Amino acid sequence: MNHSEALNGQLAPPPAGTPARKAVEVRNASVVYQTADTPVHALSDICFDIHEGEFVSLIGPSGCGKTTLMRVIADLEKISAGEVLVNGVSPHDARLARAYGYVFQAPALFPWRNVLANVTLPLQIQGKGKADARRIAMEHLERVGLKGFEGKYPWQLSGGMQQRVSIARALSFEPKILMMDEPFGALDEITRDRLNEQLQQLWQRERRTVVFVTHSIAEAVYLSTKIVVMSPRPGRIVKVIDSTLPNERHLGLRDTPEFVALAHEVREALADGHH
């Protein structure tokens, strides 16, 4: 697949020198859950921007509100205070415009549907004809390296392959923003490395805006153009780190001084958050 083919119908990067538009704007956002005894402050006064075409990782300790923040952006959680805009409109309006593709921690595939049927399901729900849905699904299965597996069932696939089916399904309706909630957290290290590399290559081809939740410093540094470091609950932003790594990446970068320095900066920010 050449570069122009990869970008056919996708979001091409803006011309050089053109400022990227803001895909997500979060202003003084807080989330408080009311419980029977005492309120739980999940997020406190969150402020940051995500520009179109950025790969942004949210990293922090367990329970810091990373997934809550992603769910707020995706209109799956409501904020208690502040403002969130997605493509210049409310998260609710952005969701109705199908701005999001969402990949969960577990693949969440229907075991009685084969790979092709799992990927075509949201397209059929949206009213696509059977032939169109199949064509689109096959294109995206090829993008994630699963051409030839469309007739297999989830139980016949490895965990990594199941997660790639989820990514193909999330991409199938051409969302402007891809939301990924620790999609590789349950996989072994070798599989995780391979999928990190494939995801990075996919992002290079299509330059979609990606919001990615992870606990892994190495994963955040390898994948991201921007890393948002969060504190323990109530989740606050400790530091926003712009990557100094080149856009074109390979796993060998993890042994370079630049990668090690960036990972150290993230680790120090995480430690500062605990203080």
DRENDO-1510 file (C-alpha; in Angstrom, 1 decimal, always signed):
<recs>
REC; n; res; u; v; w
REC; 1; MET; +0.0; +0.0; +0.0 .
REC; 2; ASN; +1.5; +3.3; -1.0 .
REC; 3; HIS; +1.1; +6.6; +0.9 .
REC; 4; SER; -1.6; +8.0; -1.2 .
REC; 5; GLU; -3.6; +4.8; -1.0 .
REC; 6; ALA; -3.3; +4.7; +2.8 .
REC; 7; LEU; -4.6; +8.2; +3.0 .
REC; 8; ASN; -7.5; +7.7; +0.6 .
REC; 9; GLY; -10.6; +8.7; +2.5 .
REC; 10; GLN; -8.4; +9.2; +5.6 .
REC; 11; LEU; -7.2; +12.3; +7.4 .
REC; 12; ALA; -4.1; +13.5; +5.6 .
REC; 13; PRO; -1.7; +15.7; +7.6 .
REC; 14; PRO; -2.0; +19.4; +7.0 .
REC; 15; PRO; +0.5; +21.1; +4.7 .
REC; 16; ALA; +3.9; +22.0; +6.2 .
REC; 17; GLY; +3.7; +25.1; +8.3 .
REC; 18; THR; -0.1; +24.9; +8.8 .
REC; 19; PRO; -1.0; +25.0; +12.5 .
REC; 20; ALA; -3.1; +21.9; +13.4 .
REC; 21; ARG; -6.6; +22.6; +14.7 .
REC; 22; LYS; -7.6; +21.6; +18.2 .
REC; 23; ALA; -9.4; +18.3; +18.2 .
REC; 24; VAL; -10.0; +18.3; +22.0 .
REC; 25; GLU; -10.1; +21.2; +24.4 .
REC; 26; VAL; -10.4; +20.5; +28.2 .
REC; 27; ARG; -10.8; +23.5; +30.5 .
REC; 28; ASN; -11.0; +23.3; +34.3 .
REC; 29; ALA; -12.8; +19.9; +34.1 .
REC; 30; SER; -13.6; +18.1; +37.3 .
REC; 31; VAL; -15.5; +14.9; +38.0 .
REC; 32; VAL; -17.1; +14.1; +41.3 .
REC; 33; TYR; -19.0; +10.9; +42.0 .
REC; 34; GLN; -21.7; +11.1; +44.7 .
REC; 35; THR; -21.6; +8.0; +46.9 .
REC; 36; ALA; -23.7; +7.0; +49.9 .
REC; 37; ASP; -21.2; +8.3; +52.4 .
REC; 38; THR; -18.7; +10.8; +50.9 .
REC; 39; PRO; -18.2; +12.3; +47.4 .
REC; 40; VAL; -15.3; +10.8; +45.3 .
REC; 41; HIS; -13.2; +13.3; +43.5 .
REC; 42; ALA; -12.0; +11.5; +40.4 .
REC; 43; LEU; -10.7; +14.5; +38.4 .
REC; 44; SER; -9.7; +17.9; +39.5 .
REC; 45; ASP; -9.3; +21.0; +37.4 .
REC; 46; ILE; -8.0; +19.3; +34.2 .
REC; 47; CYS; -6.7; +21.6; +31.5 .
REC; 48; PHE; -5.0; +20.6; +28.2 .
REC; 49; ASP; -5.5; +20.5; +24.4 .
REC; 50; ILE; -5.1; +17.8; +21.8 .
REC; 51; HIS; -4.4; +18.9; +18.2 .
REC; 52; GLU; -5.5; +17.1; +15.1 .
REC; 53; GLY; -3.1; +14.3; +14.2 .
REC; 54; GLU; -1.4; +14.1; +17.6 .
REC; 55; PHE; -0.9; +10.8; +19.4 .
REC; 56; VAL; -1.5; +11.6; +23.1 .
REC; 57; SER; -0.9; +9.2; +25.9 .
REC; 58; LEU; -2.5; +9.6; +29.3 .
REC; 59; ILE; -0.3; +7.9; +32.0 .
REC; 60; GLY; -0.5; +7.8; +35.7 .
REC; 61; PRO; -1.0; +5.4; +38.7 .
REC; 62; SER; -4.0; +3.1; +39.0 .
REC; 63; GLY; -7.1; +5.0; +40.0 .
REC; 64; CYS; -5.8; +8.4; +38.9 .
REC; 65; GLY; -8.7; +9.0; +36.5 .
REC; 66; LYS; -7.0; +8.3; +33.1 .
REC; 67; THR; -10.0; +6.2; +31.8 .
REC; 68; THR; -12.4; +8.6; +33.4 .
REC; 69; LEU; -10.8; +11.5; +31.4 .
REC; 70; MET; -11.0; +9.5; +28.2 .
REC; 71; ARG; -14.6; +8.6; +28.9 .
REC; 72; VAL; -15.4; +12.3; +29.5 .
REC; 73; ILE; -13.9; +13.2; +26.0 .
REC; 74; ALA; -15.9; +10.3; +24.5 .
REC; 75; ASP; -19.2; +11.4; +26.1 .
REC; 76; LEU; -19.4; +8.3; +28.3 .
REC; 77; GLU; -19.0; +10.3; +31.5 .
REC; 78; LYS; -20.3; +13.7; +32.4 .
REC; 79; ILE; -18.2; +16.4; +34.0 .
REC; 80; SER; -19.2; +18.1; +37.3 .
REC; 81; ALA; -17.5; +21.4; +36.4 .
REC; 82; GLY; -15.6; +23.0; +33.6 .
REC; 83; GLU; -15.9; +22.6; +29.8 .
REC; 84; VAL; -14.9; +20.0; +27.2 .
REC; 85; LEU; -15.0; +20.6; +23.4 .
REC; 86; VAL; -14.4; +18.0; +20.7 .
REC; 87; ASN; -13.9; +19.3; +17.2 .
REC; 88; GLY; -15.3; +22.6; +18.5 .
REC; 89; VAL; -18.6; +21.1; +19.8 .
REC; 90; SER; -19.7; +19.3; +22.9 .
REC; 91; PRO; -18.7; +15.6; +23.4 .
REC; 92; HIS; -22.3; +14.7; +23.0 .
REC; 93; ASP; -22.6; +16.4; +19.6 .
REC; 94; ALA; -19.2; +14.9; +18.5 .
REC; 95; ARG; -20.4; +11.4; +19.4 .
REC; 96; LEU; -23.6; +11.9; +17.4 .
REC; 97; ALA; -21.4; +13.0; +14.5 .
REC; 98; ARG; -19.5; +9.7; +14.9 .
REC; 99; ALA; -16.2; +11.4; +15.7 .
REC; 100; TYR; -14.9; +8.6; +17.9 .
REC; 101; GLY; -13.7; +5.1; +17.5 .
REC; 102; TYR; -13.2; +3.4; +20.9 .
REC; 103; VAL; -11.0; +0.4; +21.7 .
REC; 104; PHE; -11.5; -1.1; +25.1 .
REC; 105; GLN; -9.1; -3.0; +27.4 .
REC; 106; ALA; -10.6; -6.3; +26.3 .
REC; 107; PRO; -11.5; -6.9; +22.7 .
REC; 108; ALA; -15.2; -7.2; +23.4 .
REC; 109; LEU; -15.9; -9.3; +20.3 .
REC; 110; PHE; -19.1; -11.4; +19.8 .
REC; 111; PRO; -17.9; -15.0; +20.0 .
REC; 112; TRP; -20.7; -16.2; +17.7 .
REC; 113; ARG; -19.8; -13.8; +14.9 .
REC; 114; ASN; -16.7; -14.3; +12.8 .
REC; 115; VAL; -14.1; -11.6; +12.3 .
REC; 116; LEU; -15.8; -10.0; +9.3 .
REC; 117; ALA; -19.2; -10.1; +11.0 .
REC; 118; ASN; -17.7; -8.4; +14.1 .
REC; 119; VAL; -16.2; -5.6; +12.1 .
REC; 120; THR; -19.3; -5.0; +9.9 .
REC; 121; LEU; -21.7; -4.9; +12.8 .
REC; 122; PRO; -21.4; -1.1; +13.6 .
REC; 123; LEU; -21.5; -0.4; +9.9 .
REC; 124; GLN; -24.7; -2.3; +9.5 .
REC; 125; ILE; -26.2; -0.6; +12.5 .
REC; 126; GLN; -25.4; +2.7; +10.8 .
REC; 127; GLY; -27.4; +1.6; +7.8 .
REC; 128; LYS; -24.6; +0.6; +5.4 .
REC; 129; GLY; -25.5; -2.0; +2.8 .
REC; 130; LYS; -24.1; -5.5; +3.1 .
REC; 131; ALA; -21.7; -5.1; +0.2 .
REC; 132; ASP; -20.4; -1.7; +1.3 .
REC; 133; ALA; -20.0; -2.9; +4.9 .
REC; 134; ARG; -18.0; -5.9; +3.7 .
REC; 135; ARG; -15.8; -3.8; +1.4 .
REC; 136; ILE; -15.0; -1.3; +4.2 .
REC; 137; ALA; -14.4; -4.0; +6.8 .
REC; 138; MET; -12.0; -5.9; +4.5 .
REC; 139; GLU; -10.1; -2.7; +3.8 .
REC; 140; HIS; -9.5; -2.2; +7.5 .
REC; 141; LEU; -8.7; -5.8; +8.3 .
REC; 142; GLU; -6.0; -5.5; +5.7 .
REC; 143; ARG; -4.7; -2.3; +7.3 .
REC; 144; VAL; -4.3; -4.2; +10.6 .
REC; 145; GLY; -2.7; -7.2; +9.0 .
REC; 146; LEU; -5.6; -9.6; +9.2 .
REC; 147; LYS; -6.5; -10.2; +5.6 .
REC; 148; GLY; -7.3; -13.9; +5.2 .
REC; 149; PHE; -8.6; -14.2; +8.8 .
REC; 150; GLU; -12.1; -12.7; +8.1 .
REC; 151; GLY; -13.8; -16.1; +8.4 .
REC; 152; LYS; -12.2; -17.0; +11.7 .
REC; 153; TYR; -14.0; -16.7; +15.0 .
REC; 154; PRO; -12.6; -14.8; +18.0 .
REC; 155; TRP; -11.8; -18.1; +19.9 .
REC; 156; GLN; -9.6; -19.1; +17.0 .
REC; 157; LEU; -7.4; -16.0; +17.3 .
REC; 158; SER; -4.6; -15.0; +19.7 .
REC; 159; GLY; -5.2; -12.2; +22.1 .
REC; 160; GLY; -3.2; -9.8; +20.0 .
REC; 161; MET; -5.1; -10.7; +16.9 .
REC; 162; GLN; -8.4; -10.2; +18.7 .
REC; 163; GLN; -7.3; -6.7; +19.7 .
REC; 164; ARG; -6.4; -5.9; +16.1 .
REC; 165; VAL; -10.0; -6.9; +15.1 .
REC; 166; SER; -11.2; -4.4; +17.7 .
REC; 167; ILE; -8.9; -1.7; +16.2 .
REC; 168; ALA; -10.2; -2.5; +12.7 .
REC; 169; ARG; -13.8; -2.3; +14.0 .
REC; 170; ALA; -13.1; +1.1; +15.6 .
REC; 171; LEU; -11.5; +2.4; +12.4 .
REC; 172; SER; -14.2; +1.0; +10.1 .
REC; 173; PHE; -16.6; +4.1; +10.3 .
REC; 174; GLU; -13.7; +6.5; +9.7 .
REC; 175; PRO; -13.6; +8.3; +13.1 .
REC; 176; LYS; -11.6; +11.5; +13.4 .
REC; 177; ILE; -10.5; +10.5; +16.9 .
REC; 178; LEU; -9.3; +7.0; +18.0 .
REC; 179; MET; -9.7; +6.4; +21.7 .
REC; 180; MET; -7.7; +3.4; +23.1 .
REC; 181; ASP; -8.0; +2.4; +26.8 .
REC; 182; GLU; -5.0; +0.2; +27.6 .
REC; 183; PRO; -5.6; -2.0; +24.6 .
REC; 184; PHE; -2.4; -4.0; +25.0 .
REC; 185; GLY; -2.2; -4.2; +28.8 .
REC; 186; ALA; -3.2; -7.9; +29.1 .
REC; 187; LEU; -0.8; -9.1; +26.4 .
REC; 188; ASP; +2.6; -10.6; +26.8 .
REC; 189; GLU; +5.6; -8.3; +26.2 .
REC; 190; ILE; +6.6; -9.7; +22.8 .
REC; 191; THR; +3.0; -9.4; +21.4 .
REC; 192; ARG; +2.7; -6.0; +23.0 .
REC; 193; ASP; +5.9; -4.8; +21.3 .
REC; 194; ARG; +4.7; -6.1; +17.9 .
REC; 195; LEU; +1.3; -4.4; +18.3 .
REC; 196; ASN; +3.0; -1.1; +19.4 .
REC; 197; GLU; +5.1; -1.2; +16.2 .
REC; 198; GLN; +2.0; -1.9; +14.1 .
REC; 199; LEU; +0.0; +0.8; +15.7 .
REC; 200; GLN; +2.8; +3.3; +15.2 .
REC; 201; GLN; +3.0; +2.4; +11.5 .
REC; 202; LEU; -0.8; +2.7; +11.2 .
REC; 203; TRP; -0.7; +6.1; +12.8 .
REC; 204; GLN; +2.1; +7.2; +10.5 .
REC; 205; ARG; +0.0; +6.2; +7.5 .
REC; 206; GLU; -3.3; +7.8; +8.5 .
REC; 207; ARG; -2.3; +10.5; +11.1 .
REC; 208; ARG; -5.6; +10.2; +13.0 .
REC; 209; THR; -5.8; +11.9; +16.4 .
REC; 210; VAL; -5.2; +9.2; +19.0 .
REC; 211; VAL; -5.9; +9.3; +22.7 .
REC; 212; PHE; -4.2; +6.4; +24.4 .
REC; 213; VAL; -4.4; +5.3; +28.1 .
REC; 214; THR; -1.4; +3.3; +29.4 .
REC; 215; HIS; +0.4; +2.3; +32.6 .
REC; 216; SER; +3.6; +1.7; +30.6 .
REC; 217; ILE; +6.3; +4.4; +30.4 .
REC; 218; ALA; +8.1; +2.7; +27.5 .
REC; 219; GLU; +4.8; +2.3; +25.6 .
REC; 220; ALA; +3.8; +5.9; +26.2 .
REC; 221; VAL; +7.3; +7.2; +25.1 .
REC; 222; TYR; +7.5; +4.9; +22.0 .
REC; 223; LEU; +4.0; +5.7; +20.7 .
REC; 224; SER; +3.3; +9.3; +21.6 .
REC; 225; THR; +3.8; +12.8; +20.2 .
REC; 226; LYS; +2.6; +14.1; +23.6 .
REC; 227; ILE; +2.5; +12.5; +27.0 .
REC; 228; VAL; +0.1; +13.7; +29.7 .
REC; 229; VAL; +1.3; +12.7; +33.2 .
REC; 230; MET; -1.4; +12.5; +35.9 .
REC; 231; SER; -1.3; +12.4; +39.7 .
REC; 232; PRO; -3.0; +10.0; +42.1 .
REC; 233; ARG; -6.7; +10.7; +42.8 .
REC; 234; PRO; -8.1; +13.2; +42.5 .
REC; 235; GLY; -6.5; +13.1; +39.0 .
REC; 236; ARG; -4.6; +16.3; +38.1 .
REC; 237; ILE; -2.2; +17.0; +35.3 .
REC; 238; VAL; +1.3; +17.0; +36.7 .
REC; 239; LYS; +3.1; +17.6; +33.4 .
REC; 240; VAL; +2.5; +17.6; +29.6 .
REC; 241; ILE; +5.6; +16.4; +27.8 .
REC; 242; ASP; +6.1; +16.9; +24.1 .
REC; 243; SER; +8.1; +14.1; +22.5 .
REC; 244; THR; +11.5; +14.9; +21.1 .
REC; 245; LEU; +11.7; +11.6; +19.2 .
REC; 246; PRO; +11.5; +11.6; +15.4 .
REC; 247; ASN; +8.0; +10.9; +13.9 .
REC; 248; GLU; +9.3; +7.8; +12.1 .
REC; 249; ARG; +10.0; +5.2; +14.8 .
REC; 250; HIS; +11.2; +1.7; +15.3 .
REC; 251; LEU; +11.6; -0.5; +18.4 .
REC; 252; GLY; +15.4; +0.1; +18.3 .
REC; 253; LEU; +14.8; +3.7; +19.4 .
REC; 254; ARG; +14.2; +2.4; +22.9 .
REC; 255; ASP; +18.0; +1.8; +23.3 .
REC; 256; THR; +18.9; +5.4; +22.3 .
REC; 257; PRO; +19.9; +8.2; +24.8 .
REC; 258; GLU; +17.0; +10.3; +23.5 .
REC; 259; PHE; +14.4; +7.6; +24.4 .
REC; 260; VAL; +16.0; +6.9; +27.8 .
REC; 261; ALA; +16.0; +10.7; +28.6 .
REC; 262; LEU; +12.4; +11.0; +27.7 .
REC; 263; ALA; +11.4; +8.0; +29.7 .
REC; 264; HIS; +13.3; +9.4; +32.7 .
REC; 265; GLU; +11.4; +12.7; +32.4 .
REC; 266; VAL; +8.1; +10.8; +32.5 .
REC; 267; ARG; +9.2; +8.8; +35.5 .
REC; 268; GLU; +10.3; +11.9; +37.4 .
REC; 269; ALA; +6.9; +13.6; +36.6 .
REC; 270; LEU; +5.1; +10.5; +37.9 .
REC; 271; ALA; +7.2; +10.7; +41.1 .
REC; 272; ASP; +6.4; +14.4; +41.4 .
REC; 273; GLY; +2.7; +13.6; +41.2 .
REC; 274; HIS; +2.9; +11.4; +44.3 .
REC; 275; HIS; +4.4; +14.3; +46.2 .
</recs>
